[in-house]
Amino acid sequence: MKALRILWGQRLRRDRWQVMVWVLGIGALALFAAAAIQQTFGEQSSRAEILQVAVATPAILMLRGLARGADQGAFTFFQIYSFLALLAGLMSTFLAVRHSRAEEESGSAELISATPAGRLIPAAATFLHGTATNVLVGLAVFAGFAAQGLDPAGSLLAGAATGAVGMAFLGAGLLVAQLMGTARGANGLSAALVVLAYFLRGIGDATGTPNADGTVMTAGAASWFSPIGWGQQTFAYTGDRWWPLLLPLALAVACGAAAWVILQRRDSGTSVWGALPGRAAARPGLASATALALRLQAGSIIGWSLGGLATGLLAGSLGGAIAAADTADSNITGSLRAMLQAQGVSLTQLFISALFSIAGVLAATCALQAIIRLRQEEAGGTAELLLAAPVSRTRWLAGYLVLGAASVVLVMVLTAFGAWFSLTVSRDTSVDGWTVWETAAAQLPAALIYLAVPALVFVLRPSATIPMGWALLGAGVVLGIFGGMVGLDQDVRNISPFSHTPVPNGTTTDWTGAWWMLAIAVLAALVALLGMRRREITTA
């Protein structure tokens, strides 16, 4: 027990800032969302109208949640819960991999296993640490909802549902860490499982059965294959059912137990899915630093690109449904416009742009990971070996910048192709092909910001590259994507590059923000390249 307490304390100390950011961020999102909904949709009649539009438009249900009535609490749960659960799931998988597979890669796990703690107590400490963190997340969500006057019992259940989903993915992350041979691969697969659960929940919500007045939905079968869908089945504020939480908790225990069994039987540093034997000699195509960077980043680039393609296919297939909702009824049209937080263009284009903004976040993440990989190579000492060859530091950085920019373009091209292909196959004319490609191009400047600015941070303050990069991306997503949902002032939302992404609307599209962002990205990249000539390589 002493070793367990010591290792848990070590994890608490190591993660104190990350845990604080996640817990306070998720709690603040719950608080501001509840406040914004109360201010914007204070009348039950307006909430009922929004729900009727959402139930009649499956695409909206995919992005929001399961409609369970027009009461204030139920409407808030419908609007924001799936996002809270998604964040809790990502937080838990990253935590699980960081204290399992990542520590094996760094060698610290082997040092700890040589002490009386052995190999199993650190895993137990990680599970305990993740459990405590998800309890804090649940309490933060409860506090955020209750502070806005929502029913305390329903708020407590909503918080518990958020924490329970986090627990499910904590167990999944620990299991995936036993399967994958690298922390990067484990993080990628774990995050993909969280996103898959989100989309399964969305498919189940969209294919459910509405009631007579169009304000309540019974989820389809797909939701029952998703931990996020299980959390929705609690019916917080309406049914207040606690028993569905047994499902994510059981999954957490089952995955944790499976991870424990595998950990007992495998050697330290190995994985269930071992790496294939490499070639005796490198291919001629690996003769340059940029080619090596591509080899190191290929897996994540492929993953994010496939995510963009899937998003595009989804966006194109939903055009007809959105077009059907753009009726002559001014009340319905006005409600949808308020929900999507925009004005002045067709509802179809608004929704296509909203889905493409998700692809823009994927592209920005792909670009950021190129710079993070750059820092990891430097911190791990392998960059010094590379730079001992006839490769300058500026050329080394330029290779990653070129690769990051190319990956951003690739993600958005596949997104546009997916949307164009699905629109063409379905013979949907609600959005023309040129607008689809123009919408994809509009996402590029914001994504390039998250390549160039982290590169500048890497040059000026290397040790801050990874935390600062993720903090900038997280703040940009919260302010730019969710800022309207939580009622933030427009001046605050304008801090995010995603707030300045143009919404193409024929010849009236305002591209001013895009040009400014592109100029900032180019300037930051040039300053980074110039500064790299004078910076020393450091592992600290």
C-alpha positions as CSV (number, residue, x, y, z in Angstrom):
1,M,0.0,0.0,0.0
2,K,2.9,2.4,0.7
3,A,4.2,1.9,-2.9
4,L,0.7,2.5,-4.2
5,R,0.4,5.8,-2.3
6,I,3.9,7.0,-3.4
7,L,3.2,6.2,-7.0
8,W,-0.2,7.8,-6.9
9,G,1.3,10.9,-5.3
10,Q,3.9,11.0,-8.1
11,R,1.2,10.9,-10.7
12,L,-0.7,13.6,-9.0
13,R,2.3,15.9,-8.8
14,R,3.3,15.2,-12.4
15,D,-0.2,15.8,-13.8
16,R,-1.3,18.6,-11.5
17,W,-1.5,21.3,-14.2
18,Q,-2.9,19.0,-16.9
19,V,-5.6,17.7,-14.6
20,M,-6.4,21.2,-13.5
21,V,-6.8,22.4,-17.0
22,W,-9.0,19.4,-18.1
23,V,-11.2,19.5,-15.0
24,L,-11.7,23.3,-14.9
25,G,-12.1,23.4,-18.7
26,I,-14.8,20.8,-18.8
27,G,-16.5,22.3,-15.8
28,A,-16.4,25.8,-17.3
29,L,-17.8,24.5,-20.6
30,A,-20.8,23.0,-18.7
31,L,-21.2,26.3,-16.7
32,F,-21.1,28.6,-19.7
33,A,-23.2,26.3,-21.9
34,A,-25.9,26.2,-19.3
35,A,-25.8,30.0,-18.9
36,A,-25.9,30.6,-22.6
37,I,-28.8,28.3,-23.2
38,Q,-30.7,29.9,-20.3
39,Q,-30.1,33.3,-21.8
40,T,-30.8,32.4,-25.5
41,F,-33.6,29.9,-25.1
42,G,-35.2,31.0,-21.8
43,E,-38.7,30.3,-23.0
44,Q,-39.9,26.7,-23.1
45,S,-41.7,27.4,-26.4
46,S,-38.5,28.4,-28.1
47,R,-36.8,25.3,-26.8
48,A,-39.6,23.1,-28.0
49,E,-39.3,24.7,-31.5
50,I,-35.6,24.0,-31.6
51,L,-36.1,20.3,-30.6
52,Q,-38.8,19.9,-33.3
53,V,-36.4,21.2,-35.9
54,A,-33.6,19.0,-34.6
55,V,-35.8,15.8,-34.5
56,A,-36.9,16.5,-38.0
57,T,-33.2,16.9,-39.1
58,P,-31.1,13.9,-38.2
59,A,-27.9,15.7,-39.0
60,I,-28.4,18.0,-36.1
61,L,-29.0,15.1,-33.7
62,M,-25.7,13.6,-34.8
63,L,-23.8,16.7,-33.6
64,R,-25.9,17.4,-30.5
65,G,-27.5,14.6,-28.6
66,L,-30.7,12.8,-27.7
67,A,-33.8,15.0,-27.4
68,R,-35.7,14.3,-24.2
69,G,-38.1,17.2,-23.8
70,A,-38.1,21.0,-23.7
71,D,-37.5,21.5,-19.9
72,Q,-34.4,23.6,-19.2
73,G,-32.3,20.8,-17.7
74,A,-33.2,18.3,-20.4
75,F,-32.5,20.8,-23.2
76,T,-29.1,21.7,-21.7
77,F,-28.2,18.0,-21.4
78,F,-29.3,17.5,-25.1
79,Q,-27.1,20.4,-26.2
80,I,-23.8,19.9,-24.4
81,Y,-23.5,16.4,-22.8
82,S,-22.1,14.6,-25.8
83,F,-19.3,17.2,-26.1
84,L,-18.5,16.9,-22.3
85,A,-18.3,13.1,-22.6
86,L,-16.1,13.3,-25.6
87,L,-13.6,15.5,-23.8
88,A,-13.7,13.3,-20.7
89,G,-13.0,10.3,-22.9
90,L,-10.0,12.0,-24.6
91,M,-8.6,13.2,-21.3
92,S,-8.8,9.6,-19.8
93,T,-7.2,7.9,-22.8
94,F,-4.3,10.4,-22.8
95,L,-3.8,9.9,-19.1
96,A,-3.8,6.1,-19.4
97,V,-1.2,6.0,-22.2
98,R,1.0,8.7,-20.6
99,H,1.4,6.6,-17.4
100,S,1.7,3.2,-19.2
101,R,3.1,2.8,-22.7
102,A,4.8,6.2,-22.7
103,E,6.7,5.4,-19.5
104,E,7.8,2.0,-21.0
105,E,9.1,3.9,-24.0
106,S,11.1,6.3,-21.9
107,G,12.5,3.6,-19.7
108,S,11.1,4.9,-16.4
109,A,8.7,2.0,-16.1
110,E,11.6,-0.5,-16.1
111,L,13.4,1.4,-13.3
112,I,10.2,1.4,-11.2
113,S,9.6,-2.3,-11.8
114,A,13.1,-3.0,-10.3
115,T,11.8,-1.6,-7.0
116,P,9.5,-3.4,-4.6
117,A,6.6,-1.8,-6.5
118,G,7.1,-4.3,-9.3
119,R,5.1,-4.0,-12.6
120,L,1.5,-4.2,-11.4
121,I,1.3,-1.6,-8.6
122,P,2.2,1.3,-11.1
123,A,-0.8,0.1,-13.2
124,A,-3.0,0.2,-10.2
125,A,-1.8,3.7,-9.3
126,T,-2.6,4.8,-12.8
127,F,-6.1,3.4,-12.6
128,L,-6.6,5.0,-9.2
129,H,-5.3,8.3,-10.5
130,G,-7.6,8.2,-13.5
131,T,-10.6,7.3,-11.3
132,A,-9.9,10.3,-9.0
133,T,-9.6,12.6,-12.0
134,N,-12.9,11.5,-13.5
135,V,-14.6,12.0,-10.1
136,L,-13.3,15.6,-10.2
137,V,-14.6,16.0,-13.7
138,G,-18.0,14.7,-12.7
139,L,-18.1,17.1,-9.7
140,A,-17.0,20.0,-12.0
141,V,-19.9,19.3,-14.4
142,F,-22.3,19.0,-11.5
143,A,-21.1,22.3,-10.1
144,G,-21.4,24.0,-13.5
145,F,-24.9,22.9,-14.1
146,A,-26.1,23.4,-10.5
147,A,-24.6,26.9,-10.4
148,Q,-27.0,27.9,-13.2
149,G,-30.0,26.8,-11.2
150,L,-30.6,23.4,-12.8
151,D,-32.1,20.6,-10.7
152,P,-29.3,19.4,-8.3
153,A,-30.3,15.7,-8.7
154,G,-30.2,15.9,-12.5
155,S,-27.0,17.8,-12.4
156,L,-25.4,15.2,-10.2
157,L,-26.5,12.5,-12.5
158,A,-25.2,14.5,-15.6
159,G,-21.8,14.8,-13.8
160,A,-21.7,11.2,-12.9
161,A,-22.6,10.2,-16.5
162,T,-19.7,12.3,-17.8
163,G,-17.2,10.8,-15.3
164,A,-18.5,7.3,-16.0
165,V,-17.7,7.7,-19.7
166,G,-14.3,8.9,-18.8
167,M,-13.8,5.8,-16.7
168,A,-14.8,3.5,-19.6
169,F,-12.1,5.1,-21.8
170,L,-9.6,5.1,-19.0
171,G,-9.9,1.3,-19.0
172,A,-9.8,1.2,-22.9
173,G,-6.7,3.4,-22.9
174,L,-4.9,1.0,-20.5
175,L,-5.8,-2.0,-22.6
176,V,-4.8,-0.3,-25.9
177,A,-1.4,0.6,-24.3
178,Q,-0.8,-3.1,-23.9
179,L,-1.6,-3.8,-27.5
180,M,0.4,-1.0,-29.2
181,G,4.1,-0.8,-29.3
182,T,4.4,3.0,-29.1
183,A,2.7,5.7,-27.1
184,R,2.0,7.6,-30.4
185,G,0.1,4.5,-31.8
186,A,-1.7,3.9,-28.5
187,N,-2.8,7.6,-28.3
188,G,-4.0,7.5,-31.9
189,L,-6.0,4.3,-31.5
190,S,-7.5,5.3,-28.2
191,A,-8.6,8.7,-29.5
192,A,-10.1,7.0,-32.6
193,L,-12.1,4.8,-30.2
194,V,-13.5,7.9,-28.4
195,V,-14.4,9.5,-31.7
196,L,-16.0,6.3,-32.9
197,A,-18.1,6.2,-29.8
198,Y,-19.2,9.8,-30.5
199,F,-20.2,8.9,-34.0
200,L,-22.0,5.7,-33.0
201,R,-23.9,7.7,-30.5
202,G,-24.8,10.2,-33.2
203,I,-25.9,7.6,-35.6
204,G,-28.1,6.0,-32.9
205,D,-29.6,9.4,-32.1
206,A,-30.2,10.3,-35.7
207,T,-31.9,6.9,-36.5
208,G,-34.1,6.9,-33.4
209,T,-37.9,7.1,-33.1
210,P,-39.5,10.5,-32.3
211,N,-42.6,10.9,-30.2
212,A,-45.8,12.6,-31.4
213,D,-44.9,16.2,-30.6
214,G,-41.4,16.0,-32.0
215,T,-39.5,16.9,-28.8
216,V,-38.5,13.4,-27.5
217,M,-36.4,10.8,-29.3
218,T,-35.9,7.1,-28.5
219,A,-32.3,6.2,-29.5
220,G,-31.6,3.7,-32.2
221,A,-29.6,0.5,-31.7
222,A,-26.2,2.1,-32.6
223,S,-26.3,4.2,-29.4
224,W,-26.1,1.1,-27.3
225,F,-22.7,0.3,-28.7
226,S,-21.3,3.6,-27.4
227,P,-20.3,4.5,-23.9
228,I,-21.4,8.1,-24.7
229,G,-24.8,6.6,-25.7
230,W,-24.9,4.8,-22.4
231,G,-24.4,8.1,-20.6
232,Q,-27.3,9.6,-22.5
233,Q,-29.6,6.8,-21.4
234,T,-29.5,8.1,-17.9
235,F,-32.1,10.7,-19.0
236,A,-30.7,13.3,-16.7
237,Y,-33.4,15.8,-15.6
238,T,-36.2,13.8,-17.0
239,G,-35.9,10.1,-16.0
240,D,-32.9,10.3,-13.7
241,R,-31.9,6.7,-14.3
242,W,-28.7,5.6,-12.6
243,W,-28.5,2.0,-13.8
244,P,-27.1,2.8,-17.3
245,L,-23.9,3.9,-15.6
246,L,-23.2,0.3,-14.7
247,L,-22.4,-0.3,-18.4
248,P,-19.4,2.1,-18.7
249,L,-18.1,1.2,-15.2
250,A,-18.3,-2.5,-16.2
251,L,-16.4,-1.8,-19.4
252,A,-13.7,0.1,-17.4
253,V,-13.3,-2.8,-15.0
254,A,-13.2,-5.4,-17.8
255,C,-10.6,-3.5,-19.9
256,G,-8.6,-2.7,-16.8
257,A,-8.6,-6.4,-15.8
258,A,-7.6,-7.5,-19.3
259,A,-4.7,-5.0,-19.3
260,W,-3.6,-6.3,-15.9
261,V,-3.5,-9.9,-17.2
262,I,-1.6,-8.9,-20.3
263,L,0.9,-6.9,-18.2
264,Q,1.6,-9.9,-16.0
265,R,2.5,-12.1,-19.0
266,R,4.4,-9.9,-21.4
267,D,8.0,-8.6,-21.2
268,S,8.6,-5.0,-20.4
269,G,8.8,-2.9,-23.5
270,T,7.0,-5.4,-25.7
271,S,3.4,-5.3,-26.9
272,V,0.7,-7.7,-28.0
273,W,0.9,-6.3,-31.6
274,G,4.6,-6.3,-32.0
275,A,6.5,-4.4,-34.7
276,L,7.3,-6.2,-37.9
277,P,11.0,-6.8,-38.7
278,G,12.6,-3.9,-40.5
279,R,14.6,-3.9,-43.7
280,A,18.3,-4.6,-43.6
281,A,18.9,-1.3,-45.5
282,A,16.9,1.8,-45.8
283,R,15.1,2.6,-49.1
284,P,16.7,5.2,-51.3
285,G,13.7,7.4,-50.7
286,L,14.9,7.9,-47.0
287,A,18.0,9.7,-48.0
288,S,16.8,13.1,-46.9
289,A,15.8,14.6,-43.6
290,T,12.3,15.4,-44.9
291,A,11.8,11.8,-46.1
292,L,12.8,10.6,-42.6
293,A,10.3,13.0,-41.1
294,L,7.6,11.6,-43.4
295,R,8.5,8.1,-42.4
296,L,8.1,9.0,-38.7
297,Q,4.8,10.9,-39.2
298,A,3.2,8.7,-41.9
299,G,0.9,6.8,-39.5
300,S,-0.6,9.9,-37.9
301,I,-0.9,11.7,-41.2
302,I,-2.9,8.7,-42.7
303,G,-5.1,8.6,-39.6
304,W,-6.0,12.3,-39.7
305,S,-6.5,12.2,-43.4
306,L,-8.9,9.2,-43.1
307,G,-10.7,11.2,-40.5
308,G,-11.1,14.1,-42.9
309,L,-12.3,11.8,-45.6
310,A,-15.0,10.3,-43.3
311,T,-16.1,13.8,-42.2
312,G,-16.4,14.9,-45.9
313,L,-18.5,11.8,-46.7
314,L,-20.7,12.6,-43.8
315,A,-21.1,16.2,-44.7
316,G,-22.0,15.4,-48.3
317,S,-24.5,12.8,-47.4
318,L,-26.4,15.2,-45.1
319,G,-26.9,18.0,-47.6
320,G,-30.4,16.9,-48.6
321,A,-31.6,16.6,-45.0
322,I,-30.5,20.1,-44.2
323,A,-32.0,21.5,-47.4
324,A,-35.3,20.0,-46.4
325,A,-35.1,21.9,-43.1
326,D,-34.6,25.2,-44.8
327,T,-38.2,25.8,-45.2
328,A,-40.3,28.9,-45.8
329,D,-41.3,28.9,-42.2
330,S,-39.4,31.9,-40.7
331,N,-39.7,30.5,-37.2
332,I,-38.0,27.2,-38.0
333,T,-35.3,28.9,-40.2
334,G,-34.6,31.4,-37.4
335,S,-34.3,28.7,-34.8
336,L,-31.8,26.8,-36.9
337,R,-29.8,29.9,-37.6
338,A,-29.6,30.6,-33.8
339,M,-28.6,27.1,-33.2
340,L,-25.7,27.2,-35.7
341,Q,-24.6,30.7,-34.5
342,A,-24.4,32.3,-37.9
343,Q,-26.3,34.5,-40.3
344,G,-26.5,35.4,-43.9
345,V,-26.1,32.2,-45.9
346,S,-28.2,29.1,-46.6
347,L,-28.7,26.6,-43.8
348,T,-27.2,23.9,-46.0
349,Q,-23.9,25.8,-46.5
350,L,-23.9,26.7,-42.8
351,F,-24.0,23.0,-41.9
352,I,-21.5,22.0,-44.5
353,S,-19.2,24.7,-43.1
354,A,-19.8,23.5,-39.5
355,L,-18.8,19.9,-40.4
356,F,-15.8,21.2,-42.4
357,S,-14.7,23.2,-39.4
358,I,-14.3,19.8,-37.6
359,A,-12.1,18.7,-40.5
360,G,-10.2,22.0,-40.0
361,V,-9.5,21.0,-36.4
362,L,-8.3,17.6,-37.6
363,A,-5.9,19.3,-40.1
364,A,-4.7,21.7,-37.4
365,T,-4.0,18.8,-35.0
366,C,-2.1,17.0,-37.8
367,A,0.1,20.1,-38.3
368,L,0.7,20.5,-34.6
369,Q,1.8,16.9,-34.3
370,A,4.5,17.5,-36.9
371,I,6.1,20.2,-34.6
372,I,5.5,18.0,-31.5
373,R,7.4,15.2,-33.3
374,L,10.2,17.6,-34.0
375,R,10.5,18.5,-30.3
376,Q,10.4,14.8,-29.3
377,E,13.2,14.0,-31.7
378,E,15.3,16.8,-30.2
379,A,14.4,15.9,-26.6
380,G,15.1,12.2,-27.2
381,G,18.6,12.9,-28.6
382,T,18.0,11.5,-32.1
383,A,18.0,15.0,-33.7
384,E,21.6,15.5,-32.6
385,L,22.6,12.3,-34.5
386,L,20.8,13.5,-37.6
387,L,22.3,17.0,-37.5
388,A,25.8,15.5,-37.2
389,A,25.3,14.6,-40.9
390,P,25.3,17.3,-43.6
391,V,21.9,18.6,-42.5
392,S,21.6,22.1,-41.2
393,R,19.2,23.0,-38.4
394,T,17.2,25.3,-40.7
395,R,16.8,22.6,-43.3
396,W,15.7,20.2,-40.6
397,L,13.0,22.6,-39.4
398,A,12.0,23.5,-42.9
399,G,11.4,19.8,-43.7
400,Y,8.9,19.5,-40.9
401,L,7.2,22.7,-41.9
402,V,6.8,21.5,-45.5
403,L,5.6,18.1,-44.3
404,G,3.1,19.8,-41.9
405,A,1.8,22.1,-44.6
406,A,1.4,19.2,-47.0
407,S,-0.5,17.2,-44.5
408,V,-2.9,20.1,-43.8
409,V,-3.6,20.3,-47.5
410,L,-4.0,16.5,-47.8
411,V,-6.6,16.4,-44.9
412,M,-8.7,19.1,-46.4
413,V,-8.4,17.8,-50.0
414,L,-9.7,14.4,-48.8
415,T,-12.5,16.1,-46.9
416,A,-13.6,18.0,-49.9
417,F,-13.3,14.9,-52.1
418,G,-15.5,12.9,-49.7
419,A,-18.2,15.6,-49.6
420,W,-18.1,16.1,-53.4
421,F,-18.2,12.3,-54.0
422,S,-21.2,11.7,-51.7
423,L,-23.0,14.7,-53.2
424,T,-22.4,13.4,-56.7
425,V,-23.4,9.8,-56.0
426,S,-26.6,10.9,-54.3
427,R,-27.3,13.5,-57.0
428,D,-27.8,16.1,-54.3
429,T,-27.7,19.6,-55.8
430,S,-28.3,21.5,-52.5
431,V,-24.5,22.5,-52.5
432,D,-22.5,22.7,-55.7
433,G,-19.1,21.1,-56.1
434,W,-17.2,24.4,-56.3
435,T,-18.6,25.6,-53.0
436,V,-17.4,22.3,-51.4
437,W,-13.9,22.9,-52.5
438,E,-14.0,26.5,-51.6
439,T,-15.2,25.7,-48.1
440,A,-12.3,23.2,-47.7
441,A,-9.8,25.9,-48.9
442,A,-11.2,28.3,-46.3
443,Q,-10.1,26.0,-43.5
444,L,-6.4,26.0,-44.6
445,P,-5.2,29.4,-43.1
446,A,-6.4,28.6,-39.6
447,A,-4.9,25.1,-39.7
448,L,-1.5,26.6,-40.9
449,I,-1.5,28.9,-37.8
450,Y,-1.2,25.8,-35.7
451,L,1.8,24.7,-37.7
452,A,3.7,28.0,-37.8
453,V,3.1,29.4,-34.3
454,P,4.1,26.2,-32.5
455,A,7.2,26.1,-34.7
456,L,8.1,29.6,-33.5
457,V,7.5,28.5,-29.9
458,F,9.8,25.5,-30.6
459,V,12.6,27.8,-31.7
460,L,12.2,30.4,-28.9
461,R,11.3,28.1,-25.9
462,P,11.7,24.4,-26.8
463,S,10.6,23.0,-23.5
464,A,7.2,24.8,-23.9
465,T,6.5,23.4,-27.4
466,I,4.2,20.5,-26.4
467,P,2.2,22.1,-23.6
468,M,1.9,25.4,-25.4
469,G,0.9,23.8,-28.7
470,W,-1.9,21.8,-27.1
471,A,-3.0,24.8,-25.0
472,L,-3.2,27.0,-28.1
473,L,-5.2,24.4,-30.1
474,G,-7.5,23.7,-27.1
475,A,-8.2,27.4,-26.6
476,G,-8.8,27.9,-30.3
477,V,-11.3,25.1,-30.4
478,V,-13.1,26.2,-27.3
479,L,-13.3,29.8,-28.3
480,G,-13.9,29.4,-32.0
481,I,-16.0,26.3,-32.2
482,F,-17.8,26.3,-28.9
483,G,-17.7,30.0,-28.1
484,G,-21.1,30.7,-29.6
485,M,-22.6,27.7,-27.8
486,V,-21.5,28.9,-24.4
487,G,-22.4,32.5,-25.0
488,L,-18.9,34.1,-25.1
489,D,-18.6,37.6,-26.2
490,Q,-17.6,38.0,-29.9
491,D,-14.4,39.9,-29.0
492,V,-13.3,36.9,-26.9
493,R,-14.2,34.5,-29.6
494,N,-12.2,36.5,-32.2
495,I,-9.0,35.4,-30.4
496,S,-9.4,32.0,-32.0
497,P,-8.2,31.5,-35.7
498,F,-11.3,29.3,-36.2
499,S,-13.5,32.4,-35.7
500,H,-12.0,34.0,-38.8
501,T,-12.5,31.1,-41.2
502,P,-14.6,32.4,-44.1
503,V,-18.0,30.8,-44.9
504,P,-18.1,30.8,-48.7
505,N,-21.2,32.3,-50.2
506,G,-20.5,32.9,-53.8
507,T,-19.1,36.2,-54.7
508,T,-20.0,37.8,-51.4
509,T,-17.5,35.7,-49.3
510,D,-15.3,37.8,-47.1
511,W,-11.7,36.4,-47.3
512,T,-10.1,39.1,-45.3
513,G,-9.6,37.0,-42.2
514,A,-8.1,34.1,-44.2
515,W,-5.5,36.4,-45.8
516,W,-4.5,37.8,-42.5
517,M,-4.2,34.4,-41.0
518,L,-2.1,33.2,-43.9
519,A,0.2,36.2,-43.6
520,I,0.6,35.5,-39.9
521,A,1.4,31.9,-40.5
522,V,4.0,32.7,-43.2
523,L,5.6,35.4,-41.0
524,A,5.8,33.1,-38.0
525,A,7.4,30.3,-40.1
526,L,10.0,32.7,-41.6
527,V,10.9,34.0,-38.1
528,A,11.2,30.5,-36.8
529,L,13.5,29.5,-39.7
530,L,15.7,32.5,-39.1
531,G,15.8,31.9,-35.4
532,M,16.7,28.3,-35.8
533,R,20.0,29.2,-37.4
534,R,21.2,30.6,-34.0
535,R,19.5,28.2,-31.6
536,E,21.4,25.4,-29.9
537,I,20.0,21.8,-29.9
538,T,18.8,21.0,-26.4
539,T,17.1,18.0,-24.7
540,A,16.0,20.1,-21.7
